């Protein structure tokens, strides 16, 4: 049960927490900063503000108590003069109403810290009945104190009971926090920028594009990751070059014996066995030429801005000239950075594969988000769902559902998927709405 709740809490935290490294780094910095501000504010209000407010209230109550004591000693004749002198010296307003008594219903009072501290100080220092009005006036407090010969009205300015250092302290904390947060944001953004450059370089390289100007930058760990990426890129490019050179050599070595075999078969008398051998040699030659052409193009061709609509129209035009019934629909203008010859080879393989086993082919191309999708549908026999991944294996042919007499070399779909994946996309086979096979090709922009 506890593990179930923990998984739920972790899921909620993952949804709330920022997803980017910059956001999480700032969260790590900001969280202790906020906690520090909360603790500091609590300590200030709990200790400093209480003490300061208490002392200010005691000071006001002490002044009032001293004035009352002096008035009792001076007598009624000197009370007005004494109150004026004390009020000017203490920044308080005194007014005596002889013969008056306090009202039975006191004015409303609030529960602010200042009110509580002043009430406590008046009880301790003055020790007489009083009424306190703290809400009728925004910048002063009015007190009515019952004396033996009347009611003493005291007007206390709010600045004698309130210290502005609390606001200054809070503004100082918030201001310094914002400055520190801005500095941390700038610093962390500079630290994250090399990681973004590394991610962009890896993405471009995964799409088959070269990044020759990429250099390691940033912190030591980021530089190590960038250096590892450069070494990996160099190894992959070296392997591609070695494979291309090796296959070029194989092409030269195989063509000579194949040509010799074709000449020898041409000199022999015709017969069923000779025709079968000629067919085998021709099939072998098509297999070698097809894969070598793809390998040579993959290793040497450079990406270029290509209008995929024009490329598709060219491929469909060639297919129609060969007798295929192809319907093409391209949405808007689709331009992408691709290897045009390699992608053309991929599309030719898909269209010819569909036209070989179907009477009608439909091609649709459009942009979906940041991806270009091309679908090739046919009304042929299709491929069983459990065998659709097998057809991407080299030299694999489905003899049961496809006509073996008209089948290819078994490299068409393999080459097509390799081309698409070398551009950072993918090629999958699905069931077409017409009941045949759908080849869905996706290319990232």
Residue pairs with C-beta under 8 A, 6 or more apart in sequence:
17 24
17 27
18 24
18 26
18 27
20 192
21 192
21 195
22 188
22 189
22 192
25 188
25 191
25 192
26 181
26 184
26 185
26 188
29 181
29 184
29 188
30 181
30 184
33 177
33 180
33 181
34 177
37 173
37 174
37 177
40 173
41 170
41 173
44 166
44 169
45 166
48 166
48 169
49 113
49 163
49 166
50 113
50 117
52 163
52 165
53 113
53 114
53 117
53 161
53 162
53 163
54 117
54 120
54 121
56 117
56 160
56 161
56 162
56 163
57 114
57 117
57 118
57 120
57 121
57 161
58 121
58 124
58 125
59 160
60 92
60 118
60 121
60 156
60 160
60 161
61 118
61 121
61 122
61 124
61 125
61 126
62 121
62 125
63 86
63 90
63 92
64 92
64 122
64 125
64 126
64 143
64 145
64 154
65 125
65 126
66 86
67 82
67 83
67 86
67 90
67 92
67 94
68 126
68 128
68 145
68 147
68 152
70 82
70 86
71 79
71 82
71 83
71 96
71 147
72 148
74 82
76 98
76 149
79 96
80 96
83 94
83 95
83 96
84 94
86 92
86 94
87 93
87 94
91 157
91 160
92 154
92 155
92 156
92 157
92 160
93 153
93 154
93 155
93 156
94 152
94 153
94 154
95 152
95 153
95 155
96 147
96 149
96 150
96 151
96 152
96 153
97 150
97 151
97 152
97 153
98 149
98 150
99 149
99 150
100 150
100 151
101 146
101 151
102 129
102 130
102 131
102 144
102 146
102 151
103 131
106 131
106 132
107 131
107 132
107 133
107 135
107 136
108 133
108 135
109 115
109 132
109 133
109 134
109 135
110 134
110 135
112 134
114 134
114 161
114 162
115 132
115 134
117 161
118 132
118 134
118 141
118 161
119 132
122 130
122 132
122 143
122 145
126 145
128 145
128 146
128 147
129 145
129 146
130 143
130 144
130 145
130 146
131 143
131 144
132 141
132 142
132 143
132 144
133 141
133 142
133 143
133 144
134 141
136 142
138 158
139 157
139 158
140 155
140 156
140 157
140 158
141 155
141 156
141 158
141 161
142 153
142 154
142 155
142 156
143 153
143 154
143 155
143 156
144 151
144 152
144 153
144 154
145 151
145 152
145 154
146 152
191 218
191 219
191 222
193 217
193 218
194 216
194 217
194 218
194 219
194 222
194 223
194 226
195 218
195 222
195 225
197 214
197 217
198 214
198 222
198 225
198 226
198 229
201 211
201 214
201 229
202 229
203 424
204 210
204 211
205 211
205 233
206 424
207 303
207 337
207 423
207 424
207 444
208 303
208 338
208 339
208 422
208 423
208 424
209 303
209 337
210 302
210 303
211 233
214 226
214 229
214 230
215 226
216 222
216 223
216 224
216 226
216 227
216 230
217 223
217 226
218 226
240 298
240 299
241 299
243 295
243 299
244 295
244 296
244 298
244 299
244 300
247 291
247 292
247 295
247 296
248 292
248 296
250 288
250 292
251 288
251 289
251 292
254 288
255 288
258 281
258 284
258 285
258 288
261 277
261 281
262 278
262 281
265 274
265 277
265 278
265 281
268 274
283 409
286 409
287 395
287 409
287 410
287 411
290 409
290 411
290 412
290 415
291 394
291 411
291 415
293 345
294 342
294 345
294 415
294 418
294 419
297 339
297 341
297 342
297 345
298 339
298 342
298 418
298 419
298 422
301 339
301 340
301 341
301 342
302 339
303 337
303 338
303 339
304 337
304 338
304 339
304 340
305 335
305 336
305 337
306 335
306 336
306 337
306 338
306 340
306 343
307 333
307 334
307 335
308 330
308 334
308 335
308 336
308 338
308 343
308 365
308 372
308 374
309 330
309 333
309 334
309 365
311 340
311 343
311 344
311 347
312 328
312 330
312 347
312 363
312 365
312 374
313 328
313 330
314 344
315 344
315 347
315 348
315 351
316 326
316 328
316 351
316 363
318 348
319 326
319 348
319 351
319 352
319 355
319 361
320 326
322 355
324 351
324 352
324 355
324 361
325 355
325 359
325 360
325 361
326 351
326 355
326 361
326 362
326 363
327 360
327 361
327 362
327 363
328 363
329 362
329 363
329 364
329 365
330 364
330 365
330 366
331 364
331 365
331 366
331 367
332 366
332 367
334 365
334 366
334 367
334 372
336 372
336 443
336 445
338 423
338 443
339 419
339 422
339 423
342 419
342 422
343 419
343 423
345 415
345 416
345 419
346 415
346 416
346 419
346 420
346 427
346 441
347 374
347 416
347 441
349 412
349 413
349 415
349 416
350 376
350 412
350 413
350 416
350 439
350 441
351 361
351 363
351 376
352 412
353 408
353 412
353 413
353 439
354 361
354 376
354 377
354 378
354 380
354 436
354 437
354 439
355 361
355 378
356 406
356 408
357 378
357 380
357 381
357 402
357 403
357 406
357 437
358 378
358 379
358 380
358 436
358 437
359 379
359 380
360 378
360 379
360 434
361 376
361 377
361 378
362 375
362 376
362 377
362 378
362 434
363 374
363 375
363 376
363 377
364 374
364 375
364 377
365 372
365 373
365 374
365 375
366 372
366 373
367 373
367 445
370 444
370 445
371 425
371 442
371 443
371 444
371 445
372 442
372 443
372 444
372 445
373 440
373 441
373 442
373 443
374 440
374 441
374 442
374 443
375 438
375 439
375 440
375 441
376 438
376 439
376 441
377 432
377 433
377 434
377 436
377 437
377 438
378 432
378 434
378 436
378 437
379 432
379 434
379 435
379 436
380 436
380 437
381 401
381 402
381 436
382 401
382 431
382 432
382 435
382 436
382 437
383 391
383 398
383 401
383 429
383 437
384 401
385 431
387 398
387 401
388 428
388 429
388 430
390 396
390 398
391 397
391 398
391 413
391 429
392 413
392 414
392 417
392 427
393 414
394 410
394 411
394 414
395 409
395 410
395 411
396 410
396 414
397 404
397 407
397 408
397 410
399 407
413 427
413 429
416 427
416 439
416 441
417 426
417 427
420 426
420 427
420 441
420 442
420 443
421 427
423 443
423 444
424 443
424 444
425 441
425 442
425 443
425 444
426 441
426 442
427 439
427 440
427 441
427 442
428 439
428 440
429 437
429 438
429 439
429 440
430 437
430 438
430 440
431 437
431 438
432 438
